[in-house]
Amino acid sequence: MSSYRSLARNHDFTALWIGATVSELGTRVTTFALPLVAYALSGSTLWAAAAEAVYLLGMVAMLLPAGVLADRRDRLRLMRVSLGAGVLLHASLAAAGIAGRLTLPHLLAVALASGLVAGLFLPAETSAIRRVVSAEELPTALSQQQARQHVASLVGGPAGGALYGVARWAPFAADAITYALGWMLLGRVRADLSPEARPDADAATRPLRDLGEGLRFLWAHPFLRVVLCWSPTANLAVNALFFVALLRLVEAGFPAWQIGLAETAIGAFGILGALAAPFLIDRVATGALVVLVAWSFVPLALPLALWNHPWALALASSVGTFLNPAGNAGLGAYRLAITPPELVGRLQSSMQAVSMLTIPVAPALAGGLLTLLGGRDAVLALGGLTALVALVPTLARSVRTVPRPARWSVAAIPDPRPAHTA
């Protein structure tokens, strides 16, 4: 496709994408290993769960201030500061492990700080992508982001397990190396990623006003307002449905390798979906694609309720997992296209923070329903919740009527790149 070819020739996007991909792979290795190391140090599943929880807490807590920073400071500098901090944090764990002095408080402190570092990176990266690619390239650029996440998820778990088998500190040493590589690769970005000029002289001293400006724009736009309400509820329903399915497989005594293969198959469908995403986004109206993705997980409930088997999970999840990258990339590209360049960081961080709020609640909801209703009825109840949530974008005219990218209003899609940029 022409968009793939043009992005391949885009030096700045390539450097940004490869640098972020390398560092994300290391992050997935570490997040896989964190609960294992916490359990090994404490012997407690509670502390094992806490290690991942504090990482997510740090990320969500940083997103809103990071969005303000992404609209006020040089984005490249913010990303490199984030990756540089990651080098030091994970190197400290590796060094403590080599010396035999790794402790649970040290691990939890680094998990929290790593979440803060990740939260600082995300809005700056999105703002940078909006700067270095054209409006026409946005859907393909975000599709490549989706592919990166699925590849990192697919490879990160096995790599983290293999490294943990070598030594407890090995995953953290690998993550420190990937952060360092990402830091060096981002140094190859040549574009000016400084913030847009601010006409008001006191803008630098009023971050709360800046945050409020972004939130007001988000809430005033009908499309963005619907997505803001829909995304956290969709995350809650779909993640709880998957978690119930996994818990039922564990309760039924299926071996870990079979469950792992099912997750690998689901990840493979996600990668294929990310590769197909630009084709789908070009040919299907963006609003229709979002509605289709919202409903794609509903049929998952019936086979999962009838057959409690790893391959039932893999096959039932294939359609939703395949379509999800196209829905995410199309929705994200349109959201960026209608957002003024000076508000991208704040808007993106607000959407991400709200969307992620319900993810930690999903396991508790899954466990509660499984205990109260039993496996089959819990799956059906969550399938019903997923269908109810899918009605939100389906009934929203501001979502349904969004056309294909070729028909997005040119006036609503300012191109922030300098005129001389290729």
ABEGO torsion letter per residue (X at the ends): XAAAAAAAABAAAAAAAAAAAAAAAAAAAAAAAAAAAAAAAAGBAAAAAAAAAAAAAAAAAAAAAAAAAAAABBAAAAAAAAAAAAAAAAAAAAAAAAAGABBAAAAAAAAAAAAAAAAAAAAAAAAAAAAABBAAAAAAAAAAAAAAAAAAAAAAAAAAAAAAAABAAAAAAAAAAAAAAAAAAAAABABBABBBBBABAAAAABAAAAAAAAAAAAAABAAAAAAAAAAAAAAAAAAAAAAAAAAAAAAAGBBAAAAAAAAAAAAAAAAAAAAAAAAAAAABBAAAAAAAAAAAAAAAAAAAAABBBAAAAAAAAAAAAAAAAAAAAAAAAAAAAABBAAAAAAAAAAAAAAAAAAAAAAAAAAAAAAAAAEAAAAAAAAAAAAAAAAAAAAABAAAAABBBAAABBAAABBBABBAABX
